[in-house]
Amino acid sequence: MRWSVGLETEAGRALSRQEVVELADAVAPYDGIATGIGTSRYGAQLVVHAGSREEAIEKATRHFTEAAARAGLPDGPIVRAEALSEDEGEDWAG
């Protein structure tokens, strides 16, 4: 099943447009979009295949963490993680 997973990390400082563009490029293989320009948090919405909500969040977190590292973003705690399956209705973002 496909899941749309939203994650957000506390960066501890304001992020530049270029940094978030780098993150967007890094999450693109997962049908991802990135957020956080000018804020102290950055995030992404990724699409993953998983058998459960917990597996989807775990898989997306791994991809997100790797993408943030490739983008050179500061490591920080994940402060939001949400997952919605494609079966859960019209709010699904896949």
C-alpha positions, 0 to 999 in steps of 0.5 A, a space after each residue: 500500500 502507498 502512504 503519504 508521510 509528512 515529517 518535520 525537523 527542528 533545525 535550530 536556525 532559519 533555513 535559506 531558499 537554497 537549502 530547502 531547494 536542495 532538500 526538495 531535490 533529495 526527496 524528489 525520488 520519493 515523489 517528495 516535496 519540501 518545506 521550510 524556507 525562512 523558518 527554523 524547521 524543515 520538512 518533507 512529504 514523501 510517498 512510500 510503499 509499506 504494509 502499515 502506518 508504523 512501517 511507512 513512518 519508519 521507511 519515510 524517516 530513513 529516506 528523509 534523514 538521508 535526504 537531509 544529510 545529502 542536502 547538508 541540512 542541520 541534524 535535529 529532532 523530528 518534531 512531526 511525523 504523520 502518515 496517511 494511506 491512499 485508502 484513507 480518503 481524498 486528503 491523500 497527497 500521492 
